[in-house]
């Protein structure tokens, strides 16, 4: 069995989520995206969790999207702009953007709930 690409641990009131693809500079693959969303769902369901710490293994937090991944038997979507858009549309809707606040702020749309006014939550 392959190592998980997202690790989850809880330490008292802190849930720690670790991106675990250091060999790919933690680039987002479909598998990483699904496991990351599952980890945030798990943290959200944990009544003990007050804070979620998102970190990464290796020398890079996240190199962006892993566009080198190709499913076996799939057409190469890189040769056609329409296929490229269709292939990347799910990934383009998933956003992890480091913010400016102390260099540690992360906005993860779809990974955390919005508040009652529909604003995105920030992870510190």
Secondary structure, DSSP 8 states (H G I E B T S, - for coil): ----SEEEEEETTEEEEEE--GGGTT-B-HHHHHHHHHHHHHHHH-TT--EEEEEESSS-S--SB-TT---TT---GGG-HHHHHHHHHHHHH-EEEE-SSTTT-EEEETTS---TTS---EE-
